[in-house]
Amino acid sequence: MGPNVKKLITHKMSRDAIPDGGGFADGLSFLSNPERMAKAARAATEWVEHAIAIVKTAPDNPYGDDDEAIAGEILRQIDERKAKR
């Protein structure tokens, strides 16, 4: 598992831990519950693996089977959307 995949998992975990409209209390609650953190890590990993698998099956996939390239492109698109806000 490379750095882009790990970063994408971390991004997904953070979005799940502190949803839109959430704040410091949500983050603190998440970080103070090791079981919740472990569950979120497993769920985020599964989500990322699924997202990458979907891209791999796309007929117009320019990244082939390169998980790092796919995760990097997903992260790039996330950053692009954030910049437009």
TIMI-191357 format. One line per 8 residues: number of its first residue (from 1); their letters; for each residue x, y, z of N, C-alpha, C, O. Coordinates in nm, 4 decimals, m for minus. Example, Ala and Ser with C-alpha at 12.3 -4.5 7.8 and 13.67 -1.06 7.14 Angstrom:
# residues 2
1) AS) 1.3190/m0.5690/0.7800/1.2300/m0.4500/0.7800/1.3200/m0.3300/0.7800/1.4236/m0.3319/0.8465  1.2850/m0.2250/0.7080/1.3670/m0.1060/0.7140/1.2900/0.0030/0.7870/1.3409/0.1138/0.8039
***
This chain:
# residues 85
1) MGPNVKKL) 0.0859/m0.1176/0.0000/0.0000/0.0000/0.0000/0.0903/0.1236/0.0000/0.1702/0.1442/0.0914  0.0758/0.2040/m0.1032/0.1612/0.3208/m0.1186/0.1052/0.4463/m0.0532/m0.0025/0.4441/0.0063  0.1798/0.5558/m0.0650/0.1409/0.6799/0.0024/0.0090/0.7395/m0.0462/m0.0656/0.7949/0.0345  m0.0220/0.7301/m0.1750/m0.1491/0.7870/m0.2229/m0.2681/0.7087/m0.1696/m0.3699/0.7666/m0.1316  m0.2544/0.5765/m0.1672/m0.3631/0.4928/m0.1146/m0.3829/0.5229/0.0336/m0.4961/0.5377/0.0797  m0.2731/0.5319/0.1080/m0.2827/0.5631/0.2515/m0.3455/0.7000/0.2745/m0.4274/0.7169/0.3648  m0.3071/0.7972/0.1926/m0.3622/0.9320/0.2071/m0.5120/0.9328/0.1763/m0.5885/1.0028/0.2425  m0.5536/0.8559/0.0770/m0.6954/0.8485/0.0423/m0.7748/0.7818/0.1550/m0.8857/0.8248/0.1866
9) ITHKMSRD) m0.7189/0.6778/0.2150/m0.7844/0.6129/0.3297/m0.7984/0.7126/0.4443/m0.9042/0.7218/0.5067  m0.6924/0.7865/0.4716/m0.6955/0.8860/0.5788/m0.7996/0.9940/0.5498/m0.8717/1.0374/0.6396  m0.8067/1.0366/0.4252/m0.9069/1.1372/0.3870/m1.0477/1.0839/0.4127/m1.1315/1.1542/0.4692  m1.0732/0.9613/0.3717/m1.2061/0.9021/0.3914/m1.2374/0.8897/0.5409/m1.3494/0.9184/0.5834  m1.1396/0.8475/0.6197/m1.1605/0.8382/0.7647/m1.1950/0.9739/0.8240/m1.2848/0.9839/0.9076  m1.1255/1.0776/0.7821/m1.1500/1.2109/0.8378/m1.2882/1.2619/0.8002/m1.3542/1.3285/0.8800  m1.3318/1.2307/0.6786/m1.4668/1.2725/0.6364/m1.5735/1.1993/0.7163/m1.6779/1.2561/0.7481  m1.5473/1.0736/0.7486/m1.6428/0.9968/0.8281/m1.6415/1.0410/0.9742/m1.7454/1.0411/1.0401
17) AIPDGGGF) m1.5244/1.0785/1.0247/m1.5109/1.1192/1.1651/m1.5756/1.2543/1.1906/m1.6426/1.2735/1.2921  m1.5557/1.3474/1.0989/m1.6110/1.4818/1.1138/m1.6915/1.5131/0.9880/m1.6361/1.5633/0.8902  m1.8192/1.4845/0.9893/m1.9028/1.5080/0.8711/m1.9219/1.6571/0.8444/m1.8909/1.7416/0.9283  m1.9732/1.6866/0.7268/m2.0040/1.8265/0.6939/m2.0880/1.8874/0.8050/m2.1850/1.8268/0.8505  m2.0513/2.0053/0.8480/m2.1226/2.0728/0.9551/m2.0742/2.0329/1.0931/m2.1143/2.0924/1.1930  m1.9874/1.9316/1.0991/m1.9337/1.8871/1.2277/m1.8227/1.9793/1.2737/m1.7892/2.0772/1.2069  m1.7669/1.9471/1.3874/m1.6624/2.0329/1.4402/m1.5712/1.9616/1.5374/m1.5567/1.8393/1.5352  m1.5107/2.0413/1.6221/m1.4110/1.9935/1.7167/m1.4644/1.8803/1.8041/m1.3947/1.7814/1.8262
25) ADGLSFLS) m1.5850/1.8936/1.8530/m1.6429/1.7914/1.9410/m1.6538/1.6570/1.8690/m1.6306/1.5522/1.9293  m1.6891/1.6598/1.7406/m1.6964/1.5356/1.6636/m1.5587/1.4707/1.6529/m1.5453/1.3495/1.6696  m1.4582/1.5504/1.6255/m1.3224/1.4991/1.6156/m1.2726/1.4431/1.7471/m1.2107/1.3367/1.7510  m1.2993/1.5140/1.8535/m1.2569/1.4683/1.9857/m1.3259/1.3375/2.0228/m1.2625/1.2463/2.0758  m1.4538/1.3286/1.9953/m1.5292/1.2063/2.0222/m1.4712/1.0890/1.9435/m1.4571/0.9787/1.9964  m1.4381/1.1132/1.8185/m1.3808/1.0095/1.7333/m1.2452/0.9630/1.7869/m1.2200/0.8432/1.7997  m1.1592/1.0587/1.8177/m1.0238/1.0259/1.8618/m1.0193/0.9619/2.0006/m0.9222/0.8944/2.0347  m1.1215/0.9823/2.0787/m1.1229/0.9253/2.2135/m1.1870/0.7871/2.2190/m1.2043/0.7307/2.3271
33) NPERMAKA) m1.2218/0.7334/2.1048/m1.2854/0.6028/2.0994/m1.2051/0.5098/2.0078/m1.2286/0.5074/1.8870  m1.1104/0.4331/2.0639/m1.0252/0.3461/1.9824/m1.1024/0.2449/1.8976/m1.0624/0.2149/1.7851  m1.2115/0.1929/1.9507/m1.2915/0.0977/1.8739/m1.3524/0.1643/1.7512/m1.3546/0.1064/1.6426  m1.4013/0.2849/1.7690/m1.4600/0.3592/1.6570/m1.3536/0.3918/1.5527/m1.3797/0.3853/1.4326  m1.2336/0.4270/1.5989/m1.1245/0.4569/1.5059/m1.0860/0.3326/1.4260/m1.0651/0.3412/1.3049  m1.0766/0.2186/1.4916/m1.0406/0.0946/1.4226/m1.1474/0.0558/1.3209/m1.1166/0.0142/1.2092  m1.2726/0.0702/1.3611/m1.3829/0.0389/1.2707/m1.3809/0.1337/1.1503/m1.4023/0.0903/1.0371  m1.3557/0.2607/1.1739/m1.3497/0.3589/1.0657/m1.2334/0.3297/0.9721/m1.2459/0.3471/0.8509
41) ARAATEWV) m1.1210/0.2856/1.0264/m1.0051/0.2526/0.9439/m1.0367/0.1342/0.8524/m1.0025/0.1354/0.7341  m1.1016/0.0331/0.9075/m1.1392/m0.0827/0.8248/m1.2385/m0.0420/0.7162/m1.2242/m0.0811/0.6003  m1.3385/0.0359/0.7540/m1.4403/0.0782/0.6571/m1.3794/0.1666/0.5484/m1.4130/0.1518/0.4309  m1.2909/0.2576/0.5862/m1.2276/0.3459/0.4884/m1.1385/0.2667/0.3939/m1.1346/0.2946/0.2741  m1.0674/0.1687/0.4467/m0.9821/0.0846/0.3622/m1.0661/0.0077/0.2613/m1.0306/m0.0002/0.1437  m1.1761/m0.0482/0.3065/m1.2664/m0.1199/0.2162/m1.3228/m0.0257/0.1104/m1.3319/m0.0625/m0.0067  m1.3609/0.0958/0.1509/m1.4165/0.1930/0.0581/m1.3148/0.2277/m0.0505/m1.3485/0.2319/m0.1688  m1.1906/0.2524/m0.0096/m1.0847/0.2883/m0.1050/m1.0566/0.1707/m0.1994/m1.0433/0.1898/m0.3203
49) EHAIAIVK) m1.0478/0.0507/m0.1447/m1.0255/m0.0659/m0.2295/m1.1369/m0.0810/m0.3317/m1.1114/m0.1135/m0.4476  m1.2599/m0.0575/m0.2893/m1.3749/m0.0669/m0.3798/m1.3693/0.0423/m0.4866/m1.3933/0.0154/m0.6043  m1.3379/0.1647/m0.4459/m1.3295/0.2752/m0.5414/m1.2218/0.2473/m0.6465/m1.2436/0.2703/m0.7654  m1.1077/0.1985/m0.6033/m0.9992/0.1668/m0.6957/m1.0414/0.0536/m0.7896/m1.0133/0.0589/m0.9094  m1.1078/m0.0472/m0.7368/m1.1544/m0.1590/m0.8194/m1.2523/m0.1124/m0.9268/m1.2496/m0.1615/m1.0397  m1.3382/m0.0181/m0.8913/m1.4338/0.0347/m0.9887/m1.3608/0.1050/m1.1023/m1.3946/0.0863/m1.2192  m1.2609/0.1858/m1.0683/m1.1845/0.2560/m1.1723/m1.1136/0.1546/m1.2621/m1.1086/0.1729/m1.3837  m1.0595/0.0494/m1.2040/m0.9884/m0.0521/m1.2821/m1.0786/m0.1184/m1.3856/m1.0313/m0.1583/m1.4920
57) TAPDNPYG) m1.2075/m0.1307/m1.3560/m1.2995/m0.1974/m1.4486/m1.3578/m0.1032/m1.5528/m1.4250/m0.1482/m1.6456  m1.3333/0.0258/m1.5393/m1.3884/0.1217/m1.6354/m1.3238/0.1009/m1.7724/m1.2024/0.0829/m1.7814  m1.4037/0.1031/m1.8784/m1.3478/0.0800/m2.0116/m1.2484/0.1888/m2.0560/m1.1613/0.1633/m2.1392  m1.2617/0.3075/m2.0012/m1.1720/0.4173/m2.0398/m1.0667/0.4466/m1.9329/m1.0165/0.5587/m1.9248  m1.0327/0.3468/m1.8508/m0.9354/0.3613/m1.7431/m0.7948/0.3813/m1.8002/m0.7387/0.2887/m1.8588  m0.7370/0.5010/m1.7839/m0.6016/0.5239/m1.8351/m0.4913/0.4818/m1.7376/m0.3732/0.4941/m1.7700  m0.5272/0.4329/m1.6202/m0.4294/0.4030/m1.5149/m0.3957/0.2550/m1.5025/m0.3071/0.2175/m1.4257  m0.4657/0.1712/m1.5772/m0.4399/0.0278/m1.5704/m0.4685/m0.0268/m1.4318/m0.5714/0.0043/m1.3717
65) DDDEAIAG) m0.3765/m0.1087/m1.3812/m0.3927/m0.1704/m1.2497/m0.3096/m0.1007/m1.1427/m0.2823/m0.1591/m1.0378  m0.2692/0.0230/m1.1679/m0.1808/0.0967/m1.0763/m0.2631/0.1651/m0.9667/m0.3170/0.2739/m0.9869  m0.2718/0.0999/m0.8510/m0.3495/0.1539/m0.7386/m0.3033/0.2939/m0.6998/m0.3854/0.3812/m0.6713  m0.1731/0.3150/m0.6989/m0.1180/0.4455/m0.6598/m0.1606/0.5551/m0.7566/m0.1970/0.6648/m0.7140  m0.1565/0.5269/m0.8843/m0.1972/0.6267/m0.9835/m0.3460/0.6574/m0.9716/m0.3874/0.7729/m0.9818  m0.4253/0.5544/m0.9502/m0.5698/0.5741/m0.9361/m0.5998/0.6555/m0.8109/m0.6774/0.7509/m0.8161  m0.5392/0.6186/m0.6989/m0.5609/0.6933/m0.5746/m0.5123/0.8369/m0.5901/m0.5767/0.9294/m0.5405  m0.3996/0.8567/m0.6583/m0.3475/0.9912/m0.6818/m0.4447/1.0764/m0.7618/m0.4625/1.1946/m0.7327
73) EILRQIDE) m0.5074/1.0172/m0.8618/m0.6050/1.0912/m0.9423/m0.7300/1.1234/m0.8615/m0.7847/1.2330/m0.8740  m0.7757/1.0310/m0.7798/m0.8915/1.0583/m0.6937/m0.8587/1.1739/m0.5998/m0.9403/1.2643/m0.5818  m0.7399/1.1718/m0.5399/m0.6979/1.2804/m0.4502/m0.6887/1.4131/m0.5250/m0.7273/1.5175/m0.4725  m0.6373/1.4086/m0.6480/m0.6264/1.5309/m0.7285/m0.7651/1.5898/m0.7536/m0.7846/1.7110/m0.7437  m0.8606/1.5038/m0.7858/m0.9965/1.5520/m0.8109/m1.0614/1.6056/m0.6837/m1.1377/1.7021/m0.6889  m1.0319/1.5439/m0.5699/m1.0824/1.5958/m0.4421/m1.0270/1.7365/m0.4181/m1.1016/1.8278/m0.3828  m0.8966/1.7533/m0.4373/m0.8341/1.8838/m0.4198/m0.8918/1.9874/m0.5154/m0.9115/2.1030/m0.4780  m0.9186/1.9460/m0.6379/m0.9765/2.0353/m0.7390/m1.1152/2.0828/m0.6949/m1.1482/2.2007/m0.7079
81) RKAKR) m1.1945/1.9917/m0.6438/m1.3291/2.0287/m0.5957/m1.3228/2.1210/m0.4756/m1.4019/2.2146/m0.4639  m1.2276/2.0941/m0.3855/m1.2111/2.1813/m0.2686/m1.1747/2.3232/m0.3123/m1.2236/2.4204/m0.2548  m1.0899/2.3349/m0.4128/m1.0461/2.4658/m0.4609/m1.1616/2.5461/m0.5215/m1.1596/2.6691/m0.5195  m1.2610/2.4774/m0.5748/m1.3747/2.5442/m0.6379/m1.4762/2.5966/m0.5373/m1.5636/2.6754/m0.5733  m1.4660/2.5538/m0.4115/m1.5631/2.5977/m0.3105/m1.5419/2.7390/m0.2718/m1.6150/2.7916/m0.1879
***
